[in-house]
Each structure stands twice: as C-alpha cells, then as structure tokens.
C-alpha cells in the first residue's frame, strides 16, 4: 500500500475510507467527516494541507502517536489537528486492534476561527489539541465516554456551532479556496467577482493568507502538486513527464523539485519506499 497523504482527503484512503453524513446545521462550519480503518493504514503517512484545517480523532483516549515535522518529533494526543503550509511532515499511526477507526473532521477555514476562537495556522502546523486549546480538548474528550464516538463527536460539534457564527467576509475566502481547488475556470470567475466588488487585489491576497495560512499563489502551487501526487499514486498517467504535462508543470524537473519541497524526497524514492510498507 502506498504511503498516502492524510489531510487532503480527496487524494487519500479512497479504498478504505468513507464520508459520513453531516448534520445540515453544521453545513457552514464542517466540510465533511470521514472515517478510515486505522489498522489498514500504512506505517507512516505524509501530511499535506489543501487549505482546510483537519481535526484527527483517534478511537480511544489512551492512544497517542508521533509526527515528524522537518525531522523533529512531535508527540500527539488522542485528538490533534493540522493546518497550514506543511512540509516534510510524516505521521506514524498507533498500533490498534482490528476494527478501530480513525475519524477526521475537515473544517472550512473561517469556521475554525469562529469555533475555536484562535487561528489554526500556527507553526509547526501540527498540534495536539490539548496543547493548542486545553479547554476545548477537555470538551472533546467527553466523546470517549459515550457509546458511539461519531455521534458524540457530532453532538459536541453542534454545541460549538450553535454558539458561533461565521463572518461573511471570511466565508468569501472559503468560497475562493474551494473554487481554486475545483479548477481554474471557477477560480477565475470568483476572482473576477472579487474585483467587481472593488476589493483591492493586494487586500484580497493579504486576507487570503491570513485566513488560509498561505498566499493564493502558494495555494495554487499546492493544488497543482496534489493533483500530480494523485496521478502518480493512482498510476493514471504513464510517466513523470506526462504527469507534469497533465498537471500544468513546466517540465518534470519542476515536479521533482516540488516533491523535494513538500516531502523532502524525489518521486522515485518516495514511491519506491511506499512499496516496502
């Protein structure tokens, strides 16, 4: 099984995971809730961020795990999150029994600020919830006392949603980010709409970086890399040169540079390594 990326759900765990139904009352806050068979995951998983903060929930509160960020180890509790420009980061899942599941909640960026009261985009961009927000860590740890973890998690999320409201200006940047993920045509339409609203492009760029943890240019570059990663992981394109061409790279060398930038390893080394797991 290949080493897979964790937070960019669109490109990871397609065979093992499933998207759960989300209560409509959370629609402005939560992009989706996903579950995966934890024992089926690889020994290490590359972390990316595609613009949406992700809360990762282990099945038991006595579990912990480790993450390597820029070769530095970080201890993580049973609930942790990731957001921002993550490079050279790998998660090492804990050993668990068959049937135990990993749950991931993906939030819209504007919603995270509204729900948690502070930005998600803090270096090193991978944090145990207990060290990031001790009060909310206790709040979410209550899910482990319930007979159904997912139902209890949704209940806690709903409680937060009822106490929060998303700023309309902030949500406009969610729309822009999602449009940029969907493709250039939609992205351009949203950008043109922003220009017609007389917002200065520099202000839009500053706000985008503040609310998503990276500039629009960095965000677009990451989406291109994620598309190339997906092609290589799924073997949908025959060669590195073909992948580069399909995904909008100038040439294959540029794609190799991006692999080293985000993962600290070349595509050949990365996928050769993944086969051994």
C-alpha positions as CSV (number, residue, x, y, z in Angstrom):
1,X,0.0,0.0,0.0
2,X,1.5,3.4,-0.9
3,X,2.3,6.0,1.8
4,X,-0.7,8.3,1.5
5,X,-1.5,11.8,2.4
6,X,-3.7,12.4,5.3
7,X,-5.4,15.8,5.4
8,X,-6.1,16.1,1.7
9,X,-9.0,13.6,1.9
10,X,-9.7,13.9,-1.8
11,X,-6.4,12.2,-2.6
12,X,-6.1,9.7,0.2
13,X,-7.5,6.4,1.5
14,X,-10.1,6.1,-1.3
15,X,-10.4,2.4,-1.0
16,X,-10.6,2.2,2.8
17,X,-12.4,5.3,3.9
18,X,-15.9,6.6,3.8
19,X,-17.5,10.0,4.1
20,X,-20.2,10.3,6.7
21,X,-23.4,12.3,6.5
22,X,-23.1,15.7,8.2
23,X,-25.9,17.4,10.0
24,X,-27.2,20.3,7.9
25,X,-26.9,22.6,10.9
26,X,-23.1,22.2,10.6
27,X,-23.0,22.9,6.8
28,X,-21.4,26.3,7.2
29,X,-18.7,25.0,9.5
30,X,-17.8,21.4,8.6
31,X,-16.8,20.4,5.0
32,X,-17.0,16.7,5.9
33,X,-16.5,13.9,8.4
34,X,-14.5,10.9,7.3
35,X,-13.7,7.5,8.8
36,X,-10.9,5.1,8.0
37,X,-9.9,1.6,9.2
38,X,-7.0,2.5,11.3
39,X,-5.2,-0.9,11.2
40,X,-5.2,-0.7,7.4
41,X,-3.2,2.5,7.3
42,X,0.5,2.5,6.3
43,X,3.3,2.7,8.9
44,X,3.8,6.3,8.1
45,X,1.6,8.9,6.2
46,X,2.7,12.1,4.5
47,X,0.9,15.1,5.8
48,X,-0.4,17.8,3.4
49,X,-2.8,20.6,3.8
50,X,-5.1,21.6,0.9
51,X,-6.5,24.7,2.6
52,X,-8.9,23.2,5.1
53,X,-8.0,22.6,8.8
54,X,-8.5,19.0,9.8
55,X,-9.2,17.6,13.3
56,X,-7.9,14.0,13.7
57,X,-9.6,11.8,16.3
58,X,-8.2,8.5,17.4
59,X,-10.7,5.8,18.6
60,X,-9.6,5.8,22.3
61,X,-8.4,8.5,24.6
62,X,-5.5,6.3,25.9
63,X,-3.9,6.4,22.4
64,X,-1.2,8.7,21.2
65,X,1.0,8.9,18.2
66,X,4.1,10.7,16.8
67,X,4.7,13.0,13.9
68,X,7.9,14.1,12.3
69,X,8.0,17.7,11.1
70,X,11.2,18.8,9.5
71,X,12.8,15.8,11.1
72,X,11.7,16.9,14.6
73,X,9.4,14.5,16.6
74,X,6.1,15.9,17.9
75,X,4.0,13.9,20.4
76,X,0.3,13.9,19.7
77,X,-2.6,13.0,22.0
78,X,-5.8,11.2,21.0
79,X,-7.1,14.4,19.3
80,X,-4.9,16.6,17.2
81,X,-5.1,18.8,14.1
82,X,-3.2,20.1,11.2
83,X,-3.5,23.2,9.0
84,X,-1.2,25.5,7.1
85,X,1.8,25.1,4.9
86,X,3.1,21.7,6.0
87,X,6.4,20.5,4.5
88,X,8.5,17.3,5.2
89,X,5.9,16.0,7.7
90,X,5.0,12.4,8.4
91,X,2.5,10.9,10.8
92,X,3.2,7.5,12.5
93,X,-0.2,6.0,13.4
94,X,-0.5,4.0,16.6
95,X,-0.9,0.2,16.8
96,X,-4.6,-0.6,17.3
97,X,-6.9,-3.6,17.2
98,X,-8.8,-4.7,14.1
99,X,-12.0,-2.6,13.6
100,X,-10.8,0.5,15.3
101,X,-11.4,3.6,13.1
102,X,-9.7,6.9,12.6
103,X,-12.1,9.9,12.3
104,X,-11.3,13.1,10.5
105,X,-13.3,16.3,10.6
106,X,-12.5,18.9,7.9
107,X,-13.5,22.5,8.7
108,X,-13.9,25.5,6.5
109,X,-11.1,27.9,7.4
110,X,-13.4,30.7,8.5
111,X,-15.4,28.2,10.7
112,X,-12.3,27.1,12.6
113,X,-11.6,30.7,13.8
114,X,-15.3,31.0,14.8
115,X,-15.5,27.7,16.6
116,X,-12.1,27.6,18.3
117,X,-11.5,31.4,18.9
118,X,-8.0,31.3,17.5
119,X,-6.2,30.7,14.3
120,X,-5.3,27.2,13.1
121,X,-2.3,28.4,11.2
122,X,0.5,28.3,13.8
123,X,3.8,26.7,13.2
124,X,4.7,23.8,13.1
125,X,1.1,23.4,11.7
126,X,0.6,20.1,13.5
127,X,-0.7,20.3,17.1
128,X,-2.1,18.2,19.8
129,X,-5.5,19.7,20.8
130,X,-4.5,19.6,24.5
131,X,-1.6,21.9,23.9
132,X,-3.4,24.2,21.5
133,X,-6.6,24.7,23.4
134,X,-6.8,22.8,26.8
135,X,-10.4,23.8,27.5
136,X,-11.7,22.5,24.2
137,X,-9.5,19.4,24.5
138,X,-11.5,18.5,27.7
139,X,-14.7,19.4,25.9
140,X,-14.0,17.0,23.0
141,X,-12.5,14.3,25.3
142,X,-16.1,13.8,26.5
143,X,-16.8,11.9,23.3
144,X,-14.8,8.9,24.7
145,X,-17.4,8.5,27.5
146,X,-20.2,7.9,25.0
147,X,-21.2,4.5,23.5
148,X,-20.8,5.9,19.9
149,X,-17.8,8.1,19.3
150,X,-19.0,9.6,16.0
151,X,-22.5,10.5,17.4
152,X,-20.9,12.1,20.4
153,X,-18.4,14.0,18.2
154,X,-21.2,15.4,16.1
155,X,-23.1,16.4,19.3
156,X,-20.1,18.3,20.6
157,X,-19.6,20.0,17.2
158,X,-23.2,21.0,17.1
159,X,-22.9,22.6,20.5
160,X,-20.0,24.7,19.3
161,X,-21.8,25.6,16.0
162,X,-24.8,26.9,17.9
163,X,-22.6,29.3,19.9
164,X,-20.7,30.5,16.8
165,X,-21.3,32.5,13.7
166,X,-19.1,32.7,10.6
167,X,-18.2,36.2,9.3
168,X,-19.5,36.6,5.7
169,X,-16.2,38.3,4.6
170,X,-14.3,35.3,5.9
171,X,-16.6,32.8,4.3
172,X,-15.9,34.5,0.9
173,X,-12.3,33.3,1.2
174,X,-13.6,29.8,1.8
175,X,-15.5,30.1,-1.4
176,X,-12.4,31.3,-3.2
177,X,-10.3,28.5,-1.9
178,X,-12.8,25.8,-2.8
179,X,-13.1,27.4,-6.3
180,X,-9.4,27.3,-6.7
181,X,-9.4,23.6,-5.7
182,X,-12.1,22.9,-8.3
183,X,-10.2,24.3,-11.2
184,X,-9.0,27.4,-12.9
185,X,-12.2,28.4,-14.7
186,X,-14.2,28.6,-11.5
187,X,-11.3,30.2,-9.7
188,X,-11.1,33.0,-12.3
189,X,-14.8,33.6,-12.0
190,X,-14.6,34.1,-8.3
191,X,-11.6,36.3,-8.6
192,X,-13.3,38.4,-11.2
193,X,-16.3,38.7,-8.9
194,X,-14.0,40.0,-6.2
195,X,-12.6,42.6,-8.5
196,X,-16.0,43.7,-9.5
197,X,-16.8,44.3,-5.8
198,X,-14.0,46.9,-5.8
199,X,-11.8,45.0,-3.3
200,X,-8.1,45.8,-3.9
201,X,-6.2,42.7,-5.1
202,X,-3.4,43.3,-2.5
203,X,-6.0,43.3,0.3
204,X,-7.5,40.1,-1.1
205,X,-4.1,38.5,-1.1
206,X,-3.3,39.6,2.5
207,X,-6.7,38.4,3.7
208,X,-6.4,35.1,1.9
209,X,-3.0,34.4,3.5
210,X,-4.3,35.4,7.0
211,X,-7.3,33.1,6.7
212,X,-5.8,30.1,4.9
213,X,-2.2,30.2,6.1
214,X,-0.7,30.7,2.7
215,X,-0.9,33.1,-0.2
216,X,-3.1,32.5,-3.2
217,X,0.0,31.7,-5.3
218,X,1.2,29.2,-2.7
219,X,-2.3,27.7,-2.5
220,X,-2.5,27.2,-6.3
221,X,1.0,25.6,-6.3
222,X,0.0,23.2,-3.7
223,X,-3.2,22.2,-5.6
224,X,-1.1,21.5,-8.6
225,X,1.2,19.3,-6.6
226,X,-1.7,17.4,-5.0
227,X,-3.1,16.7,-8.5
228,X,0.3,15.4,-9.6
229,X,0.6,13.3,-6.4
230,X,-2.8,11.8,-7.1
231,X,-1.8,10.9,-10.7
232,X,1.4,9.2,-9.5
233,X,-0.3,7.4,-6.6
234,X,-3.1,6.0,-8.8
235,X,-0.8,5.4,-11.8
236,X,-3.3,7.2,-14.0
237,X,-0.5,8.7,-16.2
238,X,2.3,6.7,-17.7
239,X,5.4,8.8,-16.9
240,X,6.7,11.6,-14.7
241,X,6.9,13.8,-17.8
242,X,3.3,13.0,-18.7
243,X,2.1,13.8,-15.1
244,X,4.0,17.1,-15.2
245,X,2.3,18.0,-18.5
246,X,-1.2,17.0,-17.4
247,X,-1.0,18.9,-14.1
248,X,0.4,22.1,-15.5
249,X,4.1,21.9,-14.7
250,X,6.7,23.4,-17.0
251,X,8.6,20.2,-17.0
252,X,9.3,17.0,-15.0
253,X,12.2,18.7,-13.2
254,X,9.8,21.2,-11.7
255,X,7.6,18.4,-10.4
256,X,10.6,16.7,-8.8
257,X,11.5,20.0,-7.1
258,X,8.0,20.2,-5.7
259,X,8.3,16.6,-4.3
260,X,11.5,17.6,-2.6
261,X,9.9,20.8,-1.3
262,X,6.8,19.1,0.2
263,X,8.2,15.7,1.1
264,X,12.0,16.0,1.2
265,X,12.3,13.2,-1.3
266,X,12.1,12.5,-5.0
267,X,9.0,10.9,-6.6
268,X,11.1,7.8,-7.5
269,X,12.4,7.4,-3.9
270,X,9.0,8.2,-2.4
271,X,7.0,5.6,-4.3
272,X,9.8,3.0,-4.1
273,X,9.8,3.5,-0.3
274,X,6.0,3.2,-0.2
275,X,6.1,-0.3,-1.8
276,X,8.0,-1.6,1.2
277,X,5.2,-0.8,3.6
